[in-house]
Amino acid sequence: MPKVTVRHGKLSIPADIRERVGVHDGDELEVSSEAGRIVLTPLAEEPLPGELEALDEAEAEFAHGQTRRLSDVLHGLGGKAK
């Protein structure tokens, strides 16, 4: 099991663990304690204004055979396709 050292109240989470749970730089984590353990839980991201509407629109277009590329949908949301 990997170990970490707390320095000035901060710690670094090993890369393999971050990758397994999908935590990236800048993500916010909820901190709690359970049975003497420190528990870090990734917070769910809140949708940005307009994101849900854009996804609803894309879903409706798909349902009517008017499909769009994922990169087009993401561009409309201000994101990038990976």
N, C-alpha and C positions, 0 to 999 in steps of 0.2 A: 504494500500500500504506500503510495507517495506521501511524503511529509512536506509540510510548509513551515516557515518560520515567520512569526509575527514581528515586524519591525515598525516602531512608531505607530502602532495600532493598525498597520496595513499588512496584507498578505497577498501573495500571488498564487492563483489557481493554476496548477500544471496544465499545459496545453492539451494533453490527451483527454483530460477530464473536461476541459472547456469544450472541446470538439464533440465529445460524447453527448453532452447535454445542450449543445448549441448556444453557448454563451460567447459573446463577442465583445470587443472593446467598446465601452460606452453603455453596455446593457446595465439595467438596474436590477439588483437582487434584493429580495426581502430577507432580512436576517432575523432568526429566532433561535431559541434554545429549547432542546427537548432532551430530557433525561441526561443532563450533563453534557450534551453535544451542541455544537454550533451548527445550525442548519441554514444553508443559503438556497433560496428558491428563486429561479428566474421569474420576473414579473411579466405578465401578459402585456403586449403592446396595445395601447389605445389607438384606434384608427384615426387618421388625420381627417380634417374636414373634407368631405367630398369623396373619400375612399369607398365608403359603403355604396354610395350612389353609383360610382363608376363601375364597381363590381356587379351591382344589380343590372346596370345597362349592358355590360358585357355578357352576363348570363342570359339576358333576354335576346340579345343578338344571336348568341349561340343556339338558343332554343328555336329561333326562326331561321336557322341555316345561314345567318349572316355572320359567320365566324370571323374573328380578328386574330392576328398573331398576338402571342403573349407579350412580345416586346411593345406592340402598339398599346395594349392595355396598360402595361407598366409605365410607358412614356406618359400616358394620360394621367397617371397617378404621381408622376415625378420620380419614378423609380427606374431601375435598370434591370434588364434580363440578365440572369447569370447562366 
